[in-house]
Amino acid sequence: MFRKLPADLTPTEASPGLRVKGPTKYTSAQGDYVCGGCGIEDHANGDRDVKALVDDYTANHGPAHRKETR
């Protein structure tokens, strides 16, 4: 039985959000986002940089923009 290949979940302007890929034996952690509220995008490699990217997205972009709109 064959496994279904994963979908491309890379954030775009049409589909904003945050994507984080954990490290493997051969690669470091990777992450990127596109903010649906302001259009800012960013990318990071490595555990520390990806954590900082997630913290930035959470505090200043995706969820932060949703809190402001009521």
N, C-alpha and C positions, 0 to 999 in steps of 0.2 A: 504494500500500500504506500502510495506516495504522499508526502506532506505537502500541503498547500504553501506556496511561497508567501512571505509576509508582504503586506501592502506597503507602499511608500508613504510613510507617515511624516515626511519632512514638512514642516510648516511653510505655508506660502501666504501671500496676501489674500488669496481666495479662501484659504483654510488656515487662519492664524492659530497659534498655540505654541506649546513647549514640547520638545522631543528630547529625551535623554536616553542614551545607549550606554549601558554599563561596560566596564572593561572586560576583556577576554584575556586569554593567555598571550595573545599576540598584539592586541591593540589597547590603547588607553580609553578611558571614558570619553564620550563625546556628547555634546548637547547643543541645541540651537533653538531659537524662538523667533517668531514674528508676532508683534503685538497688534491685535485687532483694533485697539483704541487709538493708537498714535502712529502705527506703521513702522516703528523701530524694529530692527532685526539685529541679532547677535549670534555668535558661534563661539564655542570653547572646546578645548581638548585638555584632558587630564583631570583627575579627581578634584583637586582644589579649585581649578578654574570652572569646572562644570557646577560645583556647589555654589560658587559665587554667581554664576549665571542664573541658576535656579532662584537664589535669594533675590537677585536683582529683578527678575521677572515677577516673582511673587509680590515683592514690596512695591514695585513701581510701574508695572505694566498690566498684564492680563487680568488677574483678580483685582488689582488696585483700581483699574478703570471701571470694572463692574460695580464696585462699592460706591463710586461717585454718582452713577446713574440710578436714579430712583424713579 
